[in-house]
Amino acid sequence: MLKTQLSLRLQVSSHDFFPNSIPGRRSRQSGFTLLEVIVALTITGFVLGGLFSLVGGSKQLSWKSEDSLIRATRARAAINYALLENEFHDVELILEDDSYEVRDQGLLEDPERKTQATAYALQAIEIINEDRDEIISSNRWIQLSLPQ
């Protein structure tokens, strides 16, 4: 009876500690193989490379949009200054930039029929940026010294 208890005890203890083991065979060690580690590192490298290229591309895009916004702001400032001032030949001093030049294109012709004389006339102007070959045509009201 002692022999039976001993063999039963060995079977139970063996099954509890090594549930997947086959009697007579060594168990494999758990973990990753070198090939699995290399594949995981390669995939991680591709993902990180893609993320860094997206960040770099968005940074370049933000720089380009900033330049575009600065150009638009300068053009708007030149237009506003030309519309508000009768003497607009010194736009560069106001803008601290010499890229825009405002040119007088003369007074627009009077309408065919006028009901009364007016002290204001429409004047055509052009705002030119020679660096970018941009020409902005506009007109503005100017005050005349005498009503016409």
Rosetta blueprint (number, residue, H / E / L):
1 M L
2 L H
3 K H
4 T H
5 Q H
6 L H
7 S H
8 L H
9 R H
10 L H
11 Q H
12 V H
13 S H
14 S H
15 H H
16 D H
17 F H
18 F L
19 P L
20 N L
21 S L
22 I L
23 P L
24 G L
25 R L
26 R L
27 S L
28 R L
29 Q L
30 S L
31 G L
32 F L
33 T L
34 L H
35 L H
36 E H
37 V H
38 I H
39 V H
40 A H
41 L H
42 T H
43 I H
44 T H
45 G H
46 F H
47 V H
48 L H
49 G H
50 G H
51 L H
52 F H
53 S H
54 L H
55 V H
56 G H
57 G H
58 S H
59 K H
60 Q H
61 L H
62 S H
63 W H
64 K H
65 S H
66 E H
67 D H
68 S H
69 L H
70 I H
71 R H
72 A H
73 T H
74 R H
75 A H
76 R H
77 A H
78 A H
79 I H
80 N H
81 Y H
82 A H
83 L H
84 L H
85 E L
86 N L
87 E L
88 F L
89 H L
90 D L
91 V H
92 E H
93 L H
94 I H
95 L H
96 E L
97 D L
98 D L
99 S L
100 Y L
101 E E
102 V E
103 R E
104 D E
105 Q E
106 G E
107 L E
108 L L
109 E L
110 D L
111 P L
112 E L
113 R L
114 K L
115 T L
116 Q L
117 A L
118 T L
119 A L
120 Y E
121 A E
122 L E
123 Q E
124 A E
125 I E
126 E E
127 I E
128 I E
129 N E
130 E L
131 D L
132 R L
133 D L
134 E E
135 I E
136 I E
137 S E
138 S E
139 N E
140 R E
141 W E
142 I E
143 Q E
144 L L
145 S L
146 L L
147 P L
148 Q L
